[in-house]
Amino acid sequence: MVENKMFEDKKIIVYTDGGSRGNPGPSAIGVVVVDKEYGEYIGLGTNNQAEYKAIIFALKKIRQIIGKKKSKESEIEIRTDSELIVNHLGGRYKILEPDLQLLFLEVWNLRLDFKSVDFKYIPRTKNKKADLLVNNVLDNH
């Protein structure tokens, strides 16, 4: 079961997911921050683009919620079921697709707003809320 609290060991824990139907096709993101859940249609795209856009949304939302000053003191842990994205952001995989390179740079720049941002791969079974948000948006679009 997904923990639904913002702070765990003084870190802000966030669950993200992105998905598309058709790959590329209609795409959506799902983000769980504290007891807030966000699901949003993001247009046509690939699964990987949606995964990146979910992380971008999450980092911007956290900054908006806690403010710029507190952001600089905050440690963030992004939990996602995208092994590819975690390996991109961890520097273990090279990013070959130009569209993903641009999204990577946006995440990289957003990281500078925080004390630290870590990316952790979790199995889909531990990311049910974010996954459900994505599917609900796509089902209703």
N, CA, C and O of each residue as an XYZ file, in Angstrom:
564
protein
N       0.834     -1.183      0.000
C       0.000      0.000      0.000
C       0.878      1.245      0.000
O       1.904      1.281      0.680
N       0.487      2.256     -0.749
C       1.253      3.491     -0.864
C       1.090      4.304      0.403
O      -0.027      4.545      0.860
N       2.218      4.728      0.971
C       2.159      5.638      2.110
C       1.641      6.966      1.603
O       2.087      7.459      0.567
N       0.712      7.540      2.322
C       0.123      8.793      1.866
C       0.487      9.916      2.823
O      -0.385     10.588      3.374
N       1.775     10.108      3.010
C       2.229     11.212      3.838
C       3.357     11.915      3.108
O       4.073     11.319      2.304
N       3.494     13.179      3.404
C       4.459     13.980      2.670
C       5.885     13.721      3.143
O       6.792     13.594      2.321
N       6.093     13.642      4.438
C       7.438     13.537      4.957
C       7.707     12.139      5.475
O       6.923     11.584      6.244
N       8.805     11.586      5.051
C       9.269     10.302      5.540
C      10.759     10.465      5.739
O      11.497     10.666      4.775
N      11.211     10.379      6.984
C      12.624     10.621      7.288
C      13.070     11.983      6.773
O      14.144     12.112      6.185
N      12.235     13.005      6.998
C      12.517     14.396      6.628
C      12.614     14.612      5.122
O      13.162     15.621      4.676
N      12.100     13.695      4.351
C      12.049     13.850      2.900
C      10.610     14.051      2.490
O       9.690     13.563      3.147
N      10.421     14.769      1.408
C       9.099     14.874      0.811
C       8.994     13.741     -0.206
O       9.765     13.672     -1.163
N       8.032     12.860      0.021
C       7.859     11.689     -0.830
C       6.746     11.965     -1.833
O       5.654     12.395     -1.462
N       7.034     11.713     -3.109
C       6.073     11.953     -4.182
C       6.015     10.711     -5.068
O       7.038     10.098     -5.371
N       4.808     10.358     -5.474
C       4.607      9.252     -6.406
C       4.168      9.833     -7.737
O       3.253     10.655     -7.786
N       4.819      9.409     -8.826
C       4.463      9.919    -10.150
C       4.263      8.770    -11.124
O       4.844      7.694    -10.983
N       3.425      9.033    -12.114
C       3.242      8.074    -13.205
C       2.799      8.848    -14.432
O       2.164      9.897    -14.328
N       3.134      8.328    -15.567
C       2.693      8.890    -16.834
C       2.377      7.755    -17.774
O       2.966      6.679    -17.683
N       1.457      7.990    -18.668
C       1.116      6.937    -19.605
C       0.449      7.477    -20.846
O      -0.091      8.584    -20.855
N       0.497      6.679    -21.889
C      -0.181      7.050    -23.130
C      -0.847      5.800    -23.698
O      -0.430      4.672    -23.438
N      -1.851      6.032    -24.449
C      -2.539      4.928    -25.123
C      -2.278      5.078    -26.615
O      -2.788      5.986    -27.271
N      -1.482      4.176    -27.120
C      -1.107      4.230    -28.526
C       0.383      4.396    -28.712
O       0.940      3.894    -29.688
N       1.027      5.071    -27.824
C       2.490      5.268    -27.753
C       3.154      5.548    -29.104
O       3.852      4.658    -29.590
N       2.998      6.704    -29.747
C       2.332      7.865    -29.148
C       0.819      7.806    -29.276
O       0.255      7.155    -30.154
N       0.202      8.518    -28.358
C      -1.236      8.598    -28.331
C      -1.665      9.547    -27.234
O      -0.837     10.269    -26.679
N      -2.949      9.556    -26.913
C      -3.427     10.399    -25.824
C      -2.660     10.063    -24.545
O      -2.486      8.891    -24.211
N      -2.201     11.097    -23.831
C      -1.327     10.897    -22.674
C      -1.841     11.648    -21.454
O      -2.552     12.647    -21.560
N      -1.454     11.127    -20.287
C      -1.850     11.753    -19.029
C      -0.780     11.506    -17.978
O       0.075     10.631    -18.121
N      -0.854     12.307    -16.911
C       0.043     12.144    -15.773
C      -0.784     11.937    -14.512
O      -1.947     12.331    -14.430
N      -0.146     11.307    -13.532
C      -0.714     11.151    -12.204
C       0.363     11.440    -11.183
O       1.472     10.913    -11.275
N       0.036     12.285    -10.198
C       0.999     12.676     -9.175
C       0.303     12.656     -7.823
O      -0.802     13.177     -7.672
N       0.962     12.050     -6.843
C       0.452     12.029     -5.476
C       1.484     12.706     -4.580
O       2.610     12.229     -4.430
N       1.071     13.841     -3.982
C       1.907     14.609     -3.057
C       1.081     14.783     -1.787
O       0.006     15.383     -1.814
N       1.587     14.259     -0.683
C       0.873     14.303      0.598
C      -0.489     13.646      0.409
O      -0.572     12.506     -0.047
N      -1.536     14.349      0.751
C      -2.880     13.813      0.563
C      -3.542     14.425     -0.661
O      -4.760     14.340     -0.822
N      -2.758     15.027     -1.504
C      -3.265     15.630     -2.746
C      -2.946     14.720     -3.919
O      -1.851     14.168     -4.035
N      -3.942     14.585     -4.784
C      -3.777     13.764     -5.984
C      -4.077     14.611     -7.202
O      -5.061     15.351     -7.232
N      -3.220     14.498     -8.211
C      -3.372     15.285     -9.426
C      -3.340     14.355    -10.631
O      -2.405     13.573    -10.799
N      -4.349     14.445    -11.451
C      -4.390     13.726    -12.713
C      -4.692     14.736    -13.797
O      -5.598     15.558    -13.654
N      -3.941     14.680    -14.878
C      -4.086     15.709    -15.909
C      -3.808     15.142    -17.293
O      -2.857     14.386    -17.490
N      -4.647     15.515    -18.240
C      -4.427     15.157    -19.646
C      -3.347     16.074    -20.192
O      -3.382     17.280    -19.949
N      -2.384     15.520    -20.930
C      -1.280     16.349    -21.427
C      -1.161     16.331    -22.951
O      -0.165     16.812    -23.492
N      -2.149     15.789    -23.646
C      -2.113     15.780    -25.101
C      -1.498     14.505    -25.643
O      -1.393     13.499    -24.942
N      -1.092     14.564    -26.906
C      -0.500     13.391    -27.554
C       0.969     13.271    -27.173
O       1.689     14.266    -27.096
N       1.400     12.040    -26.938
C       2.792     11.821    -26.594
C       3.063     10.353    -26.366
O       2.197      9.499    -26.558
N       4.290     10.080    -25.950
C       4.703      8.711    -25.650
C       4.635      8.462    -24.144
O       4.497      9.391    -23.348
N       4.735      7.193    -23.779
C       4.790      6.850    -22.361
C       5.953      7.549    -21.664
O       5.789      8.101    -20.576
N       7.122      7.525    -22.289
C       8.302      8.119    -21.658
C       8.167      9.632    -21.509
O       8.579     10.195    -20.495
N       7.596     10.286    -22.506
C       7.355     11.726    -22.375
C       6.420     12.003    -21.206
O       6.646     12.935    -20.434
N       5.370     11.195    -21.075
C       4.413     11.379    -19.986
C       5.082     11.146    -18.627
O       4.791     11.860    -17.668
N       5.967     10.163    -18.539
C       6.673      9.909    -17.274
C       7.507     11.129    -16.871
O       7.490     11.538    -15.711
N       8.229     11.701    -17.821
C       9.015     12.906    -17.539
C       8.108     14.071    -17.144
O       8.404     14.798    -16.195
N       7.014     14.247    -17.867
C       6.118     15.374    -17.588
C       5.465     15.243    -16.215
O       5.156     16.252    -15.582
N       5.254     14.024    -15.752
C       4.718     13.821    -14.403
C       5.724     14.299    -13.355
O       5.343     14.924    -12.365
N       6.996     14.008    -13.572
C       8.043     14.449    -12.637
C       8.163     15.966    -12.664
O       8.296     16.594    -11.613
N       8.119     16.560    -13.844
C       8.181     18.020    -13.969
C       7.008     18.659    -13.228
O       7.186     19.613    -12.471
N       5.815     18.126    -13.454
C       4.628     18.636    -12.761
C       4.827     18.545    -11.248
O       4.541     19.499    -10.526
N       5.316     17.400    -10.769
C       5.494     17.179     -9.333
C       6.456     18.190     -8.718
O       6.162     18.772     -7.673
N       7.599     18.400     -9.357
C       8.579     19.335     -8.814
C       8.036     20.768     -8.790
O       8.256     21.504     -7.828
N       7.338     21.151     -9.835
C       6.734     22.493     -9.861
C       5.653     22.621     -8.793
O       5.547     23.660     -8.141
N       4.857     21.583     -8.611
C       3.770     21.612     -7.625
C       4.334     21.706     -6.209
O       3.819     22.471     -5.393
N       5.369     20.951     -5.906
C       5.979     21.015     -4.575
C       6.501     22.417     -4.307
O       6.275     22.980     -3.236
N       7.199     22.974     -5.285
C       7.736     24.334     -5.133
C       6.609     25.331     -4.884
O       6.741     26.246     -4.072
N       5.507     25.141     -5.588
C       4.344     26.017     -5.414
C       3.732     25.854     -4.016
O       3.346     26.840     -3.387
N       3.645     24.623     -3.540
C       3.026     24.348     -2.239
C       3.864     24.889     -1.080
O       3.330     25.530     -0.175
N       5.164     24.635     -1.105
C       5.984     24.989      0.062
C       6.731     26.311     -0.088
O       7.265     26.826      0.895
N       6.779     26.863     -1.283
C       7.439     28.142     -1.493
C       8.897     27.986     -1.861
O       9.527     26.964     -1.588
N       9.414     29.025     -2.486
C      10.776     29.000     -3.016
C      11.827     28.860     -1.913
O      12.783     28.099     -2.059
N      11.650     29.592     -0.810
C      12.644     29.563      0.261
C      12.724     28.184      0.906
O      13.819     27.650      1.084
N      11.587     27.605      1.256
C      11.570     26.289      1.895
C      12.023     25.195      0.924
O      12.582     24.181      1.343
N      11.781     25.405     -0.369
C      12.228     24.434     -1.370
C      13.727     24.205     -1.301
O      14.197     23.072     -1.405
N      14.476     25.285     -1.124
C      15.943     25.197     -1.079
C      16.440     24.334      0.081
O      17.566     23.837      0.053
N      15.589     24.157      1.109
C      15.961     23.367      2.284
C      15.375     21.954      2.234
O      15.601     21.156      3.143
N      14.632     21.650      1.189
C      13.861     20.405      1.147
C      14.545     19.300      0.355
O      15.156     19.533     -0.688
N      14.418     18.091      0.887
C      14.876     16.891      0.201
C      13.647     16.202     -0.376
O      12.665     15.968      0.327
N      13.713     15.885     -1.652
C      12.589     15.300     -2.360
C      12.969     13.889     -2.804
O      14.090     13.639     -3.247
N      12.011     12.976     -2.675
C      12.195     11.643     -3.246
C      11.029     11.384     -4.190
O       9.873     11.314     -3.771
N      11.350     11.244     -5.458
C      10.360     10.936     -6.482
C      10.349      9.427     -6.665
O      11.367      8.821     -6.998
N       9.195      8.833     -6.446
C       9.033      7.389     -6.639
C       8.210      7.165     -7.898
O       7.100      7.678     -8.034
N       8.774      6.391     -8.812
C       8.141      6.147    -10.104
C       8.342      4.698    -10.517
O       9.298      4.044    -10.101
N       7.429      4.210    -11.338
C       7.569      2.838    -11.827
C       8.242      2.789    -13.201
O       8.173      1.776    -13.897
N       8.890      3.885    -13.582
C       9.620      3.918    -14.849
C      11.115      3.716    -14.592
O      11.832      4.640    -14.209
N      11.550      2.499    -14.811
C      12.960      2.175    -14.625
C      13.842      2.976    -15.600
O      14.941      3.403    -15.245
N      13.350      3.172    -16.818
C      14.106      3.921    -17.816
C      14.376      5.350    -17.340
O      15.508      5.829    -17.415
N      13.349      6.021    -16.857
C      13.500      7.417    -16.435
C      14.441      7.519    -15.234
O      15.275      8.423    -15.179
N      14.315      6.605    -14.278
C      15.204      6.611    -13.115
C      16.648      6.416    -13.561
O      17.552      7.059    -13.027
N      16.873      5.541    -14.528
C      18.231      5.327    -15.025
C      18.737      6.505    -15.851
O      19.932      6.798    -15.822
N      17.868      7.183    -16.582
C      18.260      8.425    -17.269
C      18.723      9.457    -16.246
O      19.821     10.005    -16.337
N      17.847      9.705    -15.263
C      18.115     10.772    -14.298
C      19.262     10.428    -13.361
O      19.873     11.323    -12.776
N      19.556      9.161    -13.214
C      20.695      8.727    -12.400
C      21.997      8.665    -13.179
O      23.038      8.321    -12.618
N      21.953      8.993    -14.461
C      23.166      9.000    -15.275
C      23.638      7.623    -15.700
O      24.771      7.475    -16.159
N      22.795      6.614    -15.557
C      23.200      5.254    -15.917
C      22.886      4.908    -17.371
O      23.538      4.047    -17.962
N      21.888      5.580    -17.945
C      21.526      5.354    -19.340
C      21.695      6.655    -20.113
O      21.374      7.738    -19.623
N      22.198      6.523    -21.313
C      22.292      7.663    -22.218
C      20.899      7.950    -22.789
O      20.120      7.030    -23.039
N      20.601      9.218    -22.987
C      19.303      9.615    -23.539
C      19.509      9.916    -25.021
O      20.163     10.895    -25.381
N      18.949      9.071    -25.865
C      19.168      9.200    -27.297
C      18.102     10.046    -27.999
O      18.392     10.700    -29.000
N      16.878     10.035    -27.481
C      15.772     10.746    -28.143
C      15.821     12.232    -27.824
O      15.828     12.610    -26.653
N      15.856     13.092    -28.858
C      15.947     14.544    -28.638
C      14.812     15.098    -27.770
O      15.050     15.990    -26.955
N      13.580     14.586    -27.926
C      12.472     15.103    -27.122
C      12.668     14.754    -25.642
O      12.310     15.547    -24.772
N      13.227     13.590    -25.351
C      13.482     13.216    -23.963
C      14.675     13.978    -23.393
O      14.728     14.242    -22.192
N      15.633     14.330    -24.251
C      16.762     15.138    -23.788
C      16.278     16.490    -23.271
O      16.764     16.977    -22.250
N      15.326     17.092    -23.973
C      14.775     18.387    -23.536
C      14.031     18.256    -22.213
O      14.163     19.114    -21.341
N      13.256     17.195    -22.058
C      12.529     16.975    -20.807
C      13.502     16.681    -19.661
O      13.295     17.132    -18.534
N      14.557     15.929    -19.953
C      15.597     15.666    -18.961
C      16.196     16.981    -18.464
O      16.369     17.175    -17.261
N      16.511     17.882    -19.397
C      17.091     19.174    -19.013
C      16.147     19.985    -18.139
O      16.586     20.667    -17.213
N      14.863     19.916    -18.426
C      13.895     20.634    -17.598
C      13.871     20.076    -16.177
O      13.839     20.837    -15.210
N      13.887     18.748    -16.049
C      13.946     18.133    -14.718
C      15.245     18.527    -14.026
O      15.242     18.889    -12.849
N      16.350     18.457    -14.756
C      17.657     18.773    -14.187
C      17.675     20.199    -13.629
O      18.193     20.429    -12.536
N      17.118     21.146    -14.367
C      17.074     22.532    -13.909
C      16.139     22.711    -12.719
O      16.437     23.495    -11.817
N      15.019     22.002    -12.699
C      14.095     22.085    -11.561
C      14.732     21.530    -10.287
O      14.417     21.988     -9.188
N      15.609     20.565    -10.424
C      16.302     19.988     -9.256
C      17.059     21.057     -8.474
O      17.213     20.951     -7.257
N      17.527     22.076     -9.168
C      18.323     23.127     -8.528
C      17.516     23.948     -7.535
O      18.095     24.666     -6.719
N      16.191     23.857     -7.586
C      15.328     24.586     -6.657
C      15.243     23.917     -5.285
O      14.644     24.471     -4.364
N      15.840     22.727     -5.143
C      15.719     21.942     -3.920
C      17.089     21.579     -3.367
O      18.087     21.598     -4.088
N      17.128     21.247     -2.078
C      18.375     20.788     -1.469
C      18.856     19.523     -2.164
O      20.032     19.393     -2.505
N      17.923     18.588     -2.370
C      18.256     17.369     -3.112
C      16.980     16.778     -3.705
O      15.885     16.944     -3.169
N      17.157     16.088     -4.818
C      16.058     15.360     -5.450
C      16.605     13.990     -5.836
O      17.547     13.874     -6.621
N      15.994     12.960     -5.267
C      16.385     11.586     -5.578
C      15.248     10.911     -6.324
O      14.073     11.198     -6.097
N      15.620     10.014     -7.213
C      14.646      9.279     -8.010
C      14.760      7.807     -7.663
O      15.840      7.219     -7.729
N      13.630      7.221     -7.293
C      13.634      5.830     -6.853
C      12.644      5.037     -7.692
O      11.479      5.410     -7.832
N      13.132      3.941     -8.243
C      12.261      3.033     -8.976
C      11.472      2.194     -7.983
O      12.028      1.645     -7.032
N      10.155      2.101     -8.221
C       9.296      1.215     -7.427
C       8.465      0.385     -8.398
O       8.180      0.835     -9.508
N       8.075     -0.818     -7.996
C       7.219     -1.614     -8.882
C       5.842     -0.962     -9.024
O       5.394     -0.229     -8.142
N       5.190     -1.238    -10.133
C       3.865     -0.680    -10.406
C       2.881     -0.960     -9.265
O       2.001     -0.147     -8.985
N       3.035     -2.103     -8.616
C       2.130     -2.468     -7.520
C       2.244     -1.521     -6.330
O       1.328     -1.444     -5.511
N       3.353     -0.805     -6.227
C       3.533      0.161     -5.145
C       3.212      1.581     -5.606
O       3.381      2.541     -4.854
N       2.750      1.703     -6.841
C       2.461      3.022     -7.424
C       1.011      3.083     -7.905
O       0.703      3.756     -8.889
N       0.131      2.380     -7.210
C      -1.246      2.208     -7.674
C      -2.029      3.509     -7.768
O      -2.795      3.701     -8.713
N      -1.848      4.411     -6.797
C      -2.637      5.654     -6.823
C      -2.301      6.505     -8.036
O      -3.197      6.984     -8.730
N      -1.015      6.693     -8.293
C      -0.608      7.511     -9.438
C      -1.039      6.847    -10.744
O      -1.490      7.526    -11.667
N      -0.903      5.535    -10.825
C      -1.317      4.793    -12.014
C      -2.826      4.907    -12.240
O      -3.280      5.064    -13.374
N      -3.587      4.828    -11.169
C      -5.038      4.956    -11.262
C      -5.444      6.345    -11.760
O      -6.378      6.481    -12.550
N      -4.737      7.368    -11.292
C      -5.022      8.734    -11.749
C      -4.832      8.853    -13.260
O      -5.668      9.430    -13.955
N      -3.727      8.304    -13.761
C      -3.450      8.330    -15.207
C      -4.579      7.643    -15.965
O      -5.117      8.190    -16.927
N      -4.928      6.448    -15.527
C      -5.950      5.682    -16.243
C      -7.331      6.323    -16.166
O      -8.090      6.273    -17.133
N      -7.662      6.922    -15.031
C      -8.947      7.629    -14.921
C      -9.029      8.797    -15.893
O     -10.060      9.006    -16.532
N      -7.953      9.551    -16.005
C      -7.925     10.685    -16.937
C      -8.093     10.172    -18.369
O      -8.892     10.713    -19.133
N      -7.342      9.133    -18.732
C      -7.410      8.618    -20.097
C      -8.769      7.983    -20.383
O      -9.283      8.108    -21.494
N      -9.355      7.309    -19.405
C     -10.677      6.723    -19.583
C     -11.745      7.793    -19.827
O     -12.697      7.572    -20.575
N     -11.577      8.937    -19.195
C     -12.580     10.006    -19.277
C     -12.295     11.036    -20.356
O     -13.074     11.969    -20.551
N     -11.176     10.870    -21.059
C     -10.849     11.848    -22.107
C     -11.543     11.482    -23.417
O     -11.390     12.186    -24.415
